[in-house]
Amino acid sequence: YFGLLFRHEGWPLCIHEKIVIQLASIDWRILKPGDFYLQVVPYLKKSPRIVLKCLAKDKHNVEEVVIPEVSYTSIFTLEWLSTFNGERMGIALENCLLTTDDKIFRVPWDKVVNPEFINKPKIIENTPQLSEALVNGVCTSPVPQENLKSDLE
């Protein structure tokens, strides 16, 4: 996403006010088949881990799967969830639970992993005046003496 401005600055950790990666557990009774959420959990005396939590097959417990650190860079892709679903038995996961202070949102994973962008800023045309004044982003034109004095003040 180089050069693009996210509509929601906190993506992928949050989408506007909705938190994507949880710091605390969500009440398991809210989970439905096909739902999951991501949570950061402590791990011994090492760096925290990200776990995926979903409804267990018995529908009365939570299944917790530690996500390997090597896959952290690919978590927010459709391919990651597809691969994850292919490696597990049971109902395919498709909706990620996002939270705010008082609400929980069931959001399809494809909506989470495809962030919205603000239109890309327009590139300023390179006019002869600009090309003389800037070389590799450094000002090469002499600065008038009166500008130096006001900058010092």
N, CA and C of each residue as an Amber inpcrd file, in Angstrom:
protein
   459
   0.8160000  -1.2010000   0.0000000   0.0000000   0.0000000   0.0000000
   0.8550000   1.2590000   0.0000000   2.0410000   1.1860000  -0.5590000
   2.9660000   2.3060000  -0.5990000   2.3380000   3.4780000  -1.3430000
   2.4160000   4.6500000  -0.7380000   1.9260000   5.8620000  -1.3850000
   0.4350000   6.0950000  -1.2540000  -0.2760000   5.2100000  -0.5650000
  -1.7130000   5.3820000  -0.3970000  -2.0220000   5.8030000   1.0380000
  -3.0520000   6.5930000   1.1960000  -3.4710000   7.0360000   2.5190000
  -4.6960000   6.2380000   2.9480000  -4.5990000   5.5850000   4.1110000
  -5.7180000   4.8020000   4.6340000  -6.8320000   5.7240000   5.1010000
  -8.0620000   5.3660000   4.8000000  -9.2160000   6.1140000   5.3050000
  -9.2620000   5.9890000   6.8280000  -8.9170000   4.8120000   7.3390000
  -8.8920000   4.5620000   8.7770000  -7.4340000   4.3300000   9.1650000
  -6.8150000   5.3170000   9.7940000  -5.3810000   5.3150000  10.0640000
  -4.8710000   4.0850000  10.7910000  -5.6580000   3.4900000  11.6550000
  -5.1830000   2.3890000  12.4770000  -5.1970000   1.0250000  11.8180000
  -5.6220000   0.9490000  10.5450000  -5.6950000  -0.3550000   9.8850000
  -4.3140000  -0.9750000   9.8670000  -4.1370000  -2.2430000  10.1600000
  -5.1350000  -3.2890000  10.3520000  -5.5380000  -3.5270000  11.8080000
  -4.9640000  -2.7920000  12.7550000  -5.3120000  -3.0230000  14.1590000
  -6.7220000  -2.5690000  14.4880000  -7.1710000  -1.5480000  13.7770000
  -8.5510000  -1.1040000  13.9590000  -9.0520000  -0.4980000  12.6580000
 -10.3700000  -0.4770000  12.5360000 -11.0300000   0.1470000  11.3960000
 -11.9470000   1.1980000  11.9890000 -11.5150000   2.4280000  11.8980000
 -12.1810000   3.5480000  12.5500000 -12.2550000   3.2480000  14.0360000
 -13.4190000   3.2160000  14.6380000 -13.5100000   2.9640000  16.0800000
 -13.6070000   1.4690000  16.4040000 -13.6400000   0.6140000  15.3910000
 -13.7910000  -0.8300000  15.5970000 -12.4110000  -1.4920000  15.7270000
 -12.2180000  -2.1990000  16.8340000 -10.9350000  -2.8540000  17.0990000
 -10.9150000  -4.2180000  16.4280000  -9.8350000  -4.4950000  15.6750000
  -9.6950000  -5.7640000  14.9610000  -8.9390000  -6.7790000  15.8200000
  -7.8180000  -6.3750000  16.3960000  -7.0390000  -7.2870000  17.2360000
  -7.3340000  -6.9550000  18.6940000  -7.9790000  -7.8850000  19.3650000
  -8.4650000  -7.6740000  20.7230000  -7.3440000  -7.8080000  21.7560000
  -7.4950000  -7.1000000  22.8590000  -6.5610000  -7.2180000  23.9770000
  -7.1550000  -8.0770000  25.0920000  -8.4390000  -8.3770000  25.0050000
  -9.1130000  -9.2080000  26.0010000 -10.0530000 -10.1670000  25.2790000
 -10.4260000 -11.2180000  25.9770000 -11.3360000 -12.2070000  25.3910000
 -12.7280000 -11.6180000  25.1990000 -13.4120000 -12.1380000  24.1940000
 -14.8140000 -11.7950000  23.9420000 -15.6470000 -12.9310000  24.5220000
 -16.7960000 -12.6030000  25.0710000 -17.6920000 -13.6060000  25.6430000
 -17.9760000 -14.6870000  24.5940000 -17.6480000 -15.9370000  24.9010000
 -17.7710000 -17.0290000  23.9480000 -19.2040000 -17.2290000  23.4680000
 -20.1830000 -16.8020000  24.2580000 -21.5850000 -17.0070000  23.8780000
 -21.9900000 -16.1660000  22.6750000 -21.1920000 -15.1640000  22.3570000
 -21.4790000 -14.3090000  21.1900000 -21.0520000 -14.9880000  19.8950000
 -20.0790000 -15.8960000  19.9900000 -19.5610000 -16.5800000  18.8020000
 -20.6120000 -17.4800000  18.1680000 -20.6910000 -17.4040000  16.8380000
 -21.5450000 -18.2950000  16.0580000 -20.6290000 -19.1180000  15.1570000
 -21.1170000 -20.2480000  14.6490000 -20.2850000 -21.0080000  13.7160000
 -19.8570000 -20.1060000  12.5430000 -18.5810000 -20.1360000  12.2170000
 -18.0420000 -19.3070000  11.1390000 -17.4470000 -18.0020000  11.6370000
 -17.6590000 -17.6680000  12.9180000 -17.0900000 -16.4520000  13.5120000
 -15.7150000 -16.7390000  14.1120000 -14.8930000 -15.7150000  14.1690000
 -13.6150000 -15.8000000  14.8620000 -13.1910000 -14.4030000  15.2580000
 -12.2130000 -14.3400000  16.1240000 -11.5820000 -13.0600000  16.4200000
 -10.1150000 -13.2800000  16.7120000  -9.3460000 -12.2120000  16.5840000
  -7.9090000 -12.2440000  16.8360000  -7.6390000 -11.5400000  18.1520000
  -6.7300000 -12.1210000  18.9410000  -6.4140000 -11.5380000  20.2370000
  -4.9170000 -11.6330000  20.4920000  -4.3690000 -10.6070000  21.1090000
  -2.9780000 -10.6250000  21.5560000  -2.9850000 -11.1990000  22.9640000
  -2.1330000 -12.2000000  23.1890000  -2.0530000 -12.8250000  24.5130000
  -0.6020000 -12.8970000  24.9710000  -0.3690000 -12.8490000  26.2880000
   1.0030000 -12.9930000  26.7840000   1.5230000 -14.4020000  26.4870000
   2.8390000 -14.5060000  26.3460000   3.4390000 -15.8050000  26.0510000
   4.7200000 -15.9610000  26.8670000   4.6180000 -16.6810000  27.9600000
   5.7450000 -16.8970000  28.8590000   6.4420000 -15.5780000  29.1460000
   7.7530000 -15.5530000  29.0130000   8.4880000 -14.2940000  29.2180000
   8.9700000 -13.7470000  27.8900000   8.3230000 -14.1690000  26.8110000
   8.6960000 -13.7300000  25.4710000   7.6920000 -12.7050000  24.9590000
   7.8420000 -12.3470000  23.7030000   6.9010000 -11.4130000  23.0740000
   5.4940000 -11.9960000  23.0720000   4.4730000 -11.1340000  23.1940000
   3.0870000 -11.6230000  23.1180000   2.8340000 -12.3060000  21.7730000
   1.8150000 -13.1320000  21.7360000   1.4330000 -13.8620000  20.5320000
   0.0470000 -13.4300000  20.0930000  -0.2270000 -13.6620000  18.8220000
  -1.5760000 -13.4500000  18.3000000  -2.2270000 -14.8240000  18.2090000
  -3.4340000 -14.9170000  18.7400000  -4.1830000 -16.1690000  18.6470000
  -5.4980000 -15.9090000  17.9270000  -5.9590000 -16.9310000  17.2530000
  -7.2800000 -16.8970000  16.6360000  -8.2040000 -17.6790000  17.5560000
  -9.3420000 -17.1010000  17.8740000 -10.3160000 -17.7740000  18.7290000
 -11.6270000 -17.9210000  17.9680000 -12.1880000 -19.1200000  18.0780000
 -13.4590000 -19.3990000  17.4120000 -14.2280000 -20.4000000  18.2480000
 -15.4630000 -20.6350000  17.8740000 -16.3060000 -21.5820000  18.5720000
 -15.7900000 -22.9960000  18.3280000 -15.6540000 -23.7570000  19.3940000
 -15.2070000 -25.1520000  19.2660000 -16.3220000 -25.9940000  18.6520000
 -15.9700000 -27.2000000  18.2210000 -16.9560000 -28.0900000  17.5900000
 -18.1450000 -28.3840000  18.4980000 -17.9010000 -28.4180000  19.8250000
 -19.0000000 -28.7180000  20.7560000 -19.9420000 -27.5250000  20.9500000
 -19.5820000 -26.3680000  20.4020000 -20.3740000 -25.1290000  20.4530000
 -20.5910000 -24.5960000  21.8740000 -19.7790000 -25.0950000  22.8260000
 -19.8720000 -24.6270000  24.2060000 -18.5170000 -24.1940000  24.7550000
 -17.5030000 -24.2380000  23.9180000 -16.1580000 -23.8390000  24.3260000
 -15.5210000 -23.0360000  23.1990000 -14.3680000 -22.4660000  23.5200000
 -13.6340000 -21.6790000  22.5310000 -12.3910000 -22.4480000  22.1120000
 -12.1940000 -22.5590000  20.8120000 -10.9640000 -23.1320000  20.2700000
  -9.9750000 -21.9800000  20.1140000  -8.7520000 -22.1950000  20.5570000
  -7.7200000 -21.1570000  20.5090000  -6.5360000 -21.6920000  19.7150000
  -6.1790000 -21.0050000  18.6530000  -5.0820000 -21.4370000  17.7960000
  -4.0150000 -20.3390000  17.7760000  -2.7960000 -20.6860000  18.1920000
  -1.6840000 -19.7310000  18.1590000  -1.2530000 -19.5580000  16.7070000
  -1.1610000 -18.3260000  16.2750000  -0.7330000 -18.0380000  14.9100000
   0.7910000 -17.9320000  14.9060000   1.4590000 -18.7190000  14.0710000
   2.9250000 -18.6670000  14.0350000   3.4170000 -17.2700000  13.6210000
   4.4740000 -16.8180000  14.2720000   5.0110000 -15.4830000  13.9870000
   5.3660000 -15.2960000  12.5180000   5.7830000 -16.3520000  11.8460000
   6.1580000 -16.2340000  10.4330000   4.9810000 -15.8340000   9.5530000
   3.7670000 -16.0570000  10.0270000   2.6100000 -15.6890000   9.1970000
   2.0200000 -14.3300000   9.5720000   2.6210000 -13.6170000  10.5210000
   2.1000000 -12.3030000  10.9110000   2.0200000 -11.3410000   9.7310000
   2.9610000 -11.4270000   8.8310000   2.9600000 -10.4970000   7.6950000
   1.8720000 -10.8070000   6.6740000   1.2650000 -11.9790000   6.7700000
   0.2300000 -12.3320000   5.7880000  -1.1530000 -12.4970000   6.4010000
  -1.2930000 -12.2240000   7.7020000  -2.5930000 -12.4280000   8.3600000
  -3.7040000 -11.6670000   7.6400000  -3.4520000 -10.4430000   7.2570000
  -4.5240000  -9.6110000   6.7070000  -4.6540000  -9.7690000   5.2020000
  -4.8220000 -11.0390000   4.7980000  -5.0680000 -11.3650000   3.3910000
  -6.1620000 -12.4240000   3.3150000  -6.8290000 -12.4870000   2.1870000
  -7.8360000 -13.5270000   1.9770000  -7.1750000 -14.9010000   1.9270000
  -5.9620000 -14.9480000   1.3630000  -5.2400000 -16.2130000   1.2300000
  -4.9390000 -16.8300000   2.5960000  -4.5920000 -15.9790000   3.5680000
  -4.2620000 -16.4790000   4.8980000  -5.4560000 -17.2230000   5.4970000
  -6.6270000 -16.6200000   5.4660000  -7.8040000 -17.2800000   6.0460000
  -8.1740000 -18.5190000   5.2450000  -8.0300000 -18.4650000   3.9400000
  -8.3240000 -19.6220000   3.1000000  -7.4020000 -20.7930000   3.4620000
  -6.1170000 -20.5080000   3.6380000  -5.1530000 -21.5400000   4.0350000
  -5.4850000 -22.0610000   5.4240000  -5.8110000 -21.1580000   6.3300000
  -6.1680000 -21.5490000   7.6920000  -7.3780000 -22.4790000   7.6750000
  -8.3980000 -22.1060000   6.9150000  -9.6030000 -22.9440000   6.8130000
  -9.2860000 -24.3070000   6.2060000  -8.3730000 -24.3440000   5.2420000
  -8.0110000 -25.6040000   4.5940000  -7.2950000 -26.5650000   5.5240000
  -6.6640000 -26.0340000   6.5750000  -5.8970000 -26.8670000   7.5070000
  -6.7140000 -27.3220000   8.7150000  -7.9390000 -26.8630000   8.8460000
  -8.7370000 -27.2450000  10.0150000  -9.9980000 -27.9800000   9.5770000
 -10.5430000 -28.7050000  10.5010000 -11.7780000 -29.4330000  10.2360000
 -12.9400000 -28.6050000  10.7720000 -14.0830000 -28.7530000  10.1880000
 -15.2590000 -28.0520000  10.6960000 -15.7010000 -26.9450000   9.7760000
 -16.5640000 -26.0860000  10.3070000 -17.1440000 -24.9920000   9.5420000
 -16.0700000 -23.9600000   9.2090000 -16.0640000 -23.5210000   7.9650000
 -15.0830000 -22.5170000   7.5340000 -15.3330000 -21.1980000   8.2570000
 -14.2600000 -20.5620000   8.6570000 -14.3570000 -19.2610000   9.3100000
 -14.4890000 -18.1840000   8.2400000 -15.3860000 -17.2240000   8.4700000
 -15.5820000 -16.1820000   7.4720000 -15.8420000 -14.7990000   8.0510000
 -16.3400000 -14.7300000   9.2870000 -16.6550000 -13.4300000   9.8910000
 -15.7430000 -13.1480000  11.0740000 -15.1170000 -11.9900000  11.0490000
 -14.2490000 -11.5580000  12.1370000 -15.0650000 -10.6570000  13.0670000
 -14.9490000 -10.8810000  14.3700000 -15.6440000 -10.0320000  15.3290000
 -14.7760000  -8.8260000  15.6510000 -15.3390000  -7.6380000  15.4550000
 -14.6710000  -6.3870000  15.7900000 -15.4410000  -5.7680000  16.9460000
 -14.7480000  -5.0330000  17.7940000 -15.4110000  -4.4680000  18.9640000
 -15.2190000  -2.9610000  19.0620000 -16.1520000  -2.3330000  19.7740000
 -16.0050000  -0.9520000  20.2300000 -16.1990000  -1.0310000  21.7360000
 -16.3340000   0.0900000  22.3910000 -16.5180000   0.0750000  23.8410000
 -17.7110000  -0.7620000  24.2790000 -18.7870000  -0.6860000  23.5210000
 -20.0120000  -1.3480000  23.9770000 -20.7070000  -2.2280000  22.9430000
 -20.0990000  -2.4000000  21.7700000 -20.7560000  -3.1890000  20.7190000
 -19.7760000  -4.1710000  20.0900000 -20.3480000  -5.2110000  19.4960000
 -19.5620000  -6.1850000  18.7370000 -20.1370000  -6.2460000  17.3410000
 -19.2460000  -6.2290000  16.3490000 -19.6510000  -6.2430000  14.9460000
 -19.1310000  -7.5130000  14.2960000 -19.9860000  -8.1710000  13.5380000
 -19.6330000  -9.3730000  12.7860000 -19.3530000  -8.9070000  11.3530000
 -18.0650000  -8.9210000  10.9690000 -17.6560000  -8.3490000   9.6850000
 -17.0220000  -9.4360000   8.8130000 -17.4860000  -9.5850000   7.5700000
 -16.8500000 -10.5630000   6.6730000 -15.3550000 -10.2430000   6.5230000
 -14.5340000 -11.2890000   6.5320000 -13.0840000 -11.1180000   6.4930000
 -12.6470000 -10.3200000   5.2690000 -13.3100000 -10.4910000   4.1370000
 -12.8960000  -9.7390000   2.9460000 -13.0820000  -8.2330000   3.1310000
 -13.9710000  -7.8170000   4.0140000 -14.1390000  -6.3790000   4.3020000
 -13.0310000  -5.8820000   5.2290000 -12.5300000  -6.7580000   6.0880000
 -11.4530000  -6.3840000   7.0110000 -10.1280000  -6.2480000   6.2630000
  -9.8420000  -7.1850000   5.3630000  -8.5230000  -7.2160000   4.7120000
  -8.4070000  -6.2990000   3.4990000  -9.5010000  -5.7040000   3.0910000
  -9.4540000  -4.7570000   1.9710000  -9.7330000  -3.3590000   2.4990000
  -8.6800000  -2.6830000   2.9610000  -8.8830000  -1.3660000   3.5680000
  -9.3570000  -0.3380000   2.5610000 -10.0320000   0.6790000   3.0870000
 -10.4510000   1.8000000   2.2460000  -9.3310000   2.8320000   2.2340000
  -9.2040000   3.5110000   1.1120000  -8.1760000   4.5250000   0.9750000
  -8.7910000   5.8750000   0.6540000  -8.0860000   6.9160000   1.0650000
  -8.4160000   8.2690000   0.6410000  -7.7320000   8.4170000  -0.7100000
  -8.3120000   9.1900000  -1.5990000  -7.6800000   9.3630000  -2.9000000
  -6.2220000   9.7420000  -2.7300000  -5.4000000   9.1680000  -3.5800000
  -3.9590000   9.4160000  -3.5460000  -3.6960000  10.9040000  -3.7680000
  -2.7990000  11.5100000  -2.9740000  -2.5080000  12.9300000  -3.1890000
  -1.9490000  13.1570000  -4.5900000  -2.3410000  14.2720000  -5.1850000
  -1.8770000  14.5710000  -6.5400000  -0.4110000  14.9850000  -6.4960000
   0.3280000  14.5380000  -7.4880000   1.7410000  14.8890000  -7.5840000
   1.8420000  16.2710000  -8.2200000   2.6590000  17.1250000  -7.6230000
   2.8480000  18.4780000  -8.1560000   3.6540000  18.3660000  -9.4450000
   3.1640000  19.0480000 -10.4680000   3.8640000  19.0420000 -11.7460000
   5.2390000  19.6600000 -11.5750000   6.2020000  19.1250000 -12.2520000
   7.5640000  19.6260000 -12.1580000   7.7230000  20.8210000 -13.1040000
   7.6270000  22.0280000 -12.5620000   7.7900000  23.2220000 -13.3790000
   9.2650000  23.5900000 -13.3830000   9.7110000  24.3620000 -14.3760000
  11.1290000  24.7630000 -14.4180000  11.5680000  25.4650000 -13.1350000
  10.6810000  26.2610000 -12.5500000  11.0230000  26.9780000 -11.3370000
  11.3100000  26.0010000 -10.1930000  10.4780000  24.9510000 -10.0710000
  10.6840000  23.9700000  -9.0150000  11.9490000  23.1610000  -9.2500000
  12.2310000  22.8030000 -10.4860000  13.3990000  21.9730000 -10.7450000
  14.6890000  22.7390000 -10.4590000  14.6820000  24.0690000 -10.6120000
  15.8660000  24.8450000 -10.2780000  16.0290000  24.9610000  -8.7650000
  14.9290000  25.0400000  -8.0460000  14.9860000  25.2640000  -6.6100000
  15.2600000  23.9730000  -5.8300000  14.8230000  22.8310000  -6.3360000
  14.9840000  21.5830000  -5.6030000  15.7820000  20.5670000  -6.4000000
  16.7890000  20.0050000  -5.7760000  17.5380000  18.8970000  -6.3520000
  17.5480000  17.8100000  -5.2930000  16.9160000  16.6790000  -5.5930000
  16.7770000  15.5910000  -4.6260000  16.1940000  16.0760000  -3.2980000
  15.2350000  16.9910000  -3.3770000  14.5620000  17.4620000  -2.1810000
  15.3360000  18.5040000  -1.3940000  16.4960000  18.9200000  -1.8790000
  17.3120000  19.9210000  -1.1790000  17.2290000  21.2350000  -1.9380000
  17.0400000  22.3310000  -1.2180000  16.9360000  23.6510000  -1.8260000
  18.3110000  24.0890000  -2.3170000  18.3900000  24.4200000  -3.6090000
  19.6660000  24.8560000  -4.1750000  19.6680000  26.3390000  -4.5000000
  18.4870000  26.9640000  -4.4640000  18.4060000  28.3910000  -4.7570000
  18.7990000  29.1760000  -3.5120000  19.4540000  30.3020000  -3.6910000
  19.7960000  31.1040000  -2.5210000  18.5270000  31.6290000  -1.8580000
  18.5340000  31.6440000  -0.5320000  17.3940000  32.1340000   0.2320000
  17.6260000  33.6140000   0.4850000  16.6300000  34.4740000   0.2010000
  16.7990000  35.9090000   0.4310000  17.1520000  36.1930000   1.8910000
  18.0190000  37.1940000   2.0970000  18.5170000  37.5540000   3.4260000
  17.3860000  37.8500000   4.4170000  16.3200000  38.5330000   3.9560000
  15.2230000  38.8660000   4.8620000  14.5130000  37.6170000   5.3810000
  14.4540000  36.5250000   4.5920000  13.8450000  35.2670000   5.0440000
  14.6890000  34.6110000   6.1260000  16.0120000  34.7210000   6.0080000
  16.8970000  34.1580000   7.0250000  16.6840000  34.8380000   8.3690000
  16.5660000  36.1650000   8.3500000  16.3810000  36.9010000   9.5920000
  15.0760000  36.5190000  10.2730000  13.9970000  36.4010000   9.5020000
  12.7050000  36.0810000  10.1140000  12.7270000  34.6350000  10.6430000
  13.4580000  33.7320000   9.9960000  13.5570000  32.3660000  10.4960000
  14.3160000  32.3120000  11.8110000  15.3560000  33.1350000  11.9330000
  16.1510000  33.1620000  13.1510000  15.3540000  33.7290000  14.3210000
  14.5270000  34.7150000  14.0360000  13.7140000  35.3260000  15.0880000
  12.7110000  34.3120000  15.5770000
